[in-house]
Amino acid sequence: MAIDISLELLQQRLKLLTQLSGGSQSQTRTGAAAGAALQSRLVQTWDTERRLIQRLLAETVHGNIRPTLDAWEQRTLSFLHKSPDRRSWTDRYGQSWDGDLVLQVIADLRERLDTWESEDDAEDAEDD
């Protein structure tokens, strides 16, 4: 079933992102400003995706991640609409979120889910 595969693959992605963001933070090097800025942006993106996946997995009901992803997108859009001068917030857990980055990560996760599910469907068709 595609949804089970998606949850499993998101858990694998979470492990990878934990390694990437942890490794990059511990190996920060001084260098050209552009390189440092790129490294910082990558780590910020990986960390946001890692935290978002953790929250999605924790908040998902009945193994279907898409409604949870939709709810995150709607809450983020609502926040950005209500507070156009504030692009970030801190949640009840003390974690800071950049609204534009959250929306970017949500779009990327949707694309990954679509790819994983279409690959799973293709494998199921081959098995038939």
C-alpha positions as CSV (number, residue, x, y, z in Angstrom):
1,M,0.0,0.0,0.0
2,A,1.4,3.4,-1.0
3,I,0.6,5.2,2.3
4,D,2.6,2.6,4.3
5,I,5.5,2.9,2.0
6,S,5.3,6.8,2.3
7,L,5.5,6.6,6.1
8,E,8.4,4.2,6.0
9,L,10.3,6.3,3.5
10,L,9.6,9.5,5.5
11,Q,11.1,7.7,8.5
12,Q,14.2,6.8,6.4
13,R,14.4,10.4,5.2
14,L,14.2,11.6,8.8
15,K,17.3,9.5,9.7
16,L,19.2,10.9,6.7
17,L,18.3,14.5,7.5
18,T,19.3,14.0,11.1
19,Q,22.7,12.8,9.9
20,L,23.1,15.6,7.4
21,S,22.1,18.4,9.6
22,G,24.0,17.1,12.6
23,G,27.1,16.5,10.5
24,S,27.0,19.8,8.7
25,Q,26.6,21.7,12.0
26,S,29.5,20.0,13.6
27,Q,31.8,20.5,10.5
28,T,31.1,24.2,9.8
29,R,34.2,25.6,8.1
30,T,35.2,29.2,7.7
31,G,35.6,30.1,4.1
32,A,34.1,32.3,1.3
33,A,31.0,34.1,2.4
34,A,29.0,32.5,-0.5
35,G,30.1,29.0,0.6
36,A,29.3,29.7,4.2
37,A,25.9,31.1,3.2
38,L,25.1,28.1,1.1
39,Q,26.1,25.7,3.8
40,S,24.0,27.6,6.3
41,R,21.0,27.6,4.0
42,L,21.3,23.8,3.4
43,V,21.5,23.1,7.1
44,Q,18.5,25.3,7.8
45,T,16.5,23.6,5.0
46,W,17.5,20.1,6.2
47,D,16.7,21.0,9.8
48,T,13.3,22.4,8.9
49,E,12.5,19.3,6.8
50,R,13.7,17.0,9.7
51,R,11.6,18.8,12.3
52,L,8.6,19.0,9.9
53,I,8.8,15.2,9.2
54,Q,9.0,14.5,13.0
55,R,5.9,16.6,13.5
56,L,4.0,15.0,10.6
57,L,4.8,11.5,11.8
58,A,3.7,12.4,15.3
59,E,0.5,14.1,14.2
60,T,-0.6,11.7,11.4
61,V,-3.7,9.7,12.1
62,H,-4.6,6.3,10.5
63,G,-1.3,6.3,8.5
64,N,-2.4,8.9,6.0
65,I,0.1,11.7,6.0
66,R,-1.5,13.9,3.4
67,P,-4.2,15.5,5.5
68,T,-1.6,16.3,8.1
69,L,0.6,17.9,5.4
70,D,-2.4,19.8,4.1
71,A,-3.2,21.1,7.7
72,W,0.4,22.3,8.1
73,E,0.2,24.1,4.8
74,Q,-3.1,25.8,5.6
75,R,-1.8,26.9,9.1
76,T,1.3,28.3,7.6
77,L,-0.5,30.1,4.8
78,S,-3.0,31.5,7.4
79,F,-0.2,32.7,9.6
80,L,1.6,34.4,6.7
81,H,-1.6,36.0,5.5
82,K,-2.5,37.3,9.0
83,S,1.0,38.5,9.8
84,P,2.5,39.6,6.5
85,D,5.2,41.6,8.3
86,R,6.3,38.5,10.3
87,R,7.6,35.6,8.2
88,S,8.5,33.3,11.1
89,W,7.1,32.1,14.5
90,T,8.1,30.1,17.5
91,D,5.9,27.1,18.3
92,R,4.9,25.9,21.8
93,Y,7.9,23.6,21.8
94,G,10.3,26.6,21.4
95,Q,11.2,25.8,17.8
96,S,11.5,28.6,15.3
97,W,9.9,28.2,11.9
98,D,10.4,30.2,8.7
99,G,7.0,30.3,7.0
100,D,8.4,30.5,3.4
101,L,10.8,27.7,4.1
102,V,8.1,25.5,5.6
103,L,6.0,26.0,2.4
104,Q,9.0,25.1,0.3
105,V,9.6,22.0,2.3
106,I,5.9,21.0,2.1
107,A,6.0,21.3,-1.7
108,D,9.2,19.2,-1.8
109,L,7.7,16.6,0.5
110,R,4.5,16.4,-1.7
111,E,6.7,15.9,-4.7
112,R,8.7,13.1,-2.9
113,L,5.4,11.4,-1.7
114,D,4.0,11.5,-5.3
115,T,7.2,10.0,-6.6
116,W,7.4,7.3,-3.9
117,E,3.7,6.4,-4.4
118,S,4.0,6.2,-8.2
119,E,7.1,4.0,-7.9
120,D,5.2,1.8,-5.4
121,D,2.2,1.6,-7.8
122,A,4.5,0.7,-10.7
123,E,6.1,-2.1,-8.6
124,D,2.6,-3.4,-7.6
125,A,1.6,-3.4,-11.3
126,E,4.7,-5.4,-12.2
127,D,3.9,-7.9,-9.4
128,D,0.5,-8.6,-10.9
